[in-house]
């Protein structure tokens, strides 16, 4: 068992199966030592768990939890590309999209769910640049979508 998988187990978390693309894209692309991971919504099994607008239908805490699910799905995609998450040399960038009301301005607190979980899992290597963006809608009316870019050990 990899060190990252041991850490996930300590946190009582497990990676879901690698999500199947629902469009004309692949889960992730390796280019040199950089992996671009496609965006993921908070789906568990076949169910979209957090649906609706943060600030109207959902609280910041619910959005935070949605972001955690999204990033676990991203890590599953990352693992499918590189084979072993211990090969991750660093999470370079995370972009989080929050389906939110026009007057909602706390997208960073929602996306902290993903950012803080990455740091718990990878330590210093989990610290990253980030954007937290409010949008008017997401696929399936998902509350959150997260994508990331990672560097792999040479």
Secondary structure as GFF3:
##gff-version 3
##sequence-region A 1 154
A	DSSP	alpha_helix	3	10	.	.	.	ID=ss1
A	DSSP	beta_strand	28	31	.	.	.	ID=ss2
A	DSSP	beta_strand	34	41	.	.	.	ID=ss3
A	DSSP	beta_strand	43	44	.	.	.	ID=ss4
A	DSSP	beta_strand	47	48	.	.	.	ID=ss5
A	DSSP	alpha_helix	60	82	.	.	.	ID=ss6
A	DSSP	three_ten_helix	85	87	.	.	.	ID=ss7
A	DSSP	beta_strand	88	99	.	.	.	ID=ss8
A	DSSP	alpha_helix	107	122	.	.	.	ID=ss9
A	DSSP	three_ten_helix	123	126	.	.	.	ID=ss10
A	DSSP	beta_strand	129	135	.	.	.	ID=ss11
A	DSSP	three_ten_helix	139	141	.	.	.	ID=ss12
A	DSSP	beta_strand	144	152	.	.	.	ID=ss13
###
